[in-house]
C-alpha cells in the first residue's frame, strides 16, 4: 500500500468521490431531478454503500436506466470493498503496533 500523507491519498476516498459525482449526475436528469424525496437521500448517502436500496427504487420507478444503475452499483460495490480493505489494514497495523504507511 502506498504511503498516505493526506486523506486524498486514500483510494477508498477517491472512489467515494467518484460515486458521489456519478450519483449527482444521474439524479440531475429527467424525472429523477424533480423527485426530491428520492433524489436528496441518495445524494446525502452517496459516499456510503447504504445507498443501494434507494438505487433499486430509482431503477424500479424508471428514474435510472439499467445501464446507469449497473454503473453506479459497481462504483458503490467497489467503494465498499476498498473501505473494508482499508479498515482491515488499519486494524491489523494497529494490532501489531505498527505505523501506517
N, C-alpha and C positions, 0 to 999 in steps of 0.2 A: 504494500500500500504506500502511495506517495506521501510525502511529508505534508501535513496540514498546518498551514500557518494562518489562514483566515477561513471563516466559515464558507466563503465562496469556493474554497478548495475541496469541499466535501462533495463527492459525486452525487450522493443522495439529494443534497440541497439543489444542485444544478438540475437534476431530473425533476424534482418537485416544482422548480420554477418553470420548466418546460410544460409540465402537466397543467399548471395554473394558467399559463399563456394559452394553451390549447383549449382549456375549459372556458376561458373568457371569449375566445374566438368563436367557438361553436354556440355558446349561449347568447351571442350577439346577433344571431341570424334568425330570420323568419319569425314564426310564432313563438319560438323559444324566447326571443328578446322581449316579448310582451308579457310573458308569464313570470312575474316576479316571485310568485310563491314557490316555483321550482328553480328558477334561474338563480336567485340570490343564495339559497342554501348550497347549491352546487359550487358557486363561486367562493363562498366562505370556507368550505371544507376541501377545496380543490388541491390543497397541498397534503391531503390525507387520503389514504386508501378507503376511508369511510364513505367516500363519495360514490362508490359503486352502486348501491341501491338506487340512488337518485338518477344515475345514468340509465338504468334499466327503465325507470319510469319515463325518462325523456325519450328513449327509443320506442317504448310501447305506445306513447302518445303521438309519435310521428315527428317529434321535435329534432331528433337525431336520426340520420340515416344509419343503416347498419355499418357502413364503411367508417363513418365518423365515430360511432360507438366503439368499434373494434380498435381504432387508433387510440382513442382516449383510454379505453380499458387496458390496452397493452402498456401505455405510459404509466397508469396507476399501478399496475402489477409490478412493473419494473422498478418503480419508485419504492413501493413497499418492500420489495426484495432487497434493494440497496440499503434502505433504512434498517431492516432486520439484520443484514450483514454488518453494518456499521455498529449497531448496538452490540452484537455478539463480539465484534473485535474490541470494542471499548471495555466490555465486561471481562473478557479474557485477559486483556492487558492490565486492567486494574487488579484482577485477582492475582496476577503474577507479580504485582508491584512494579510493573514496567512503565516506561514513559511512552506517551503517544507520539508516533512518528508519522 
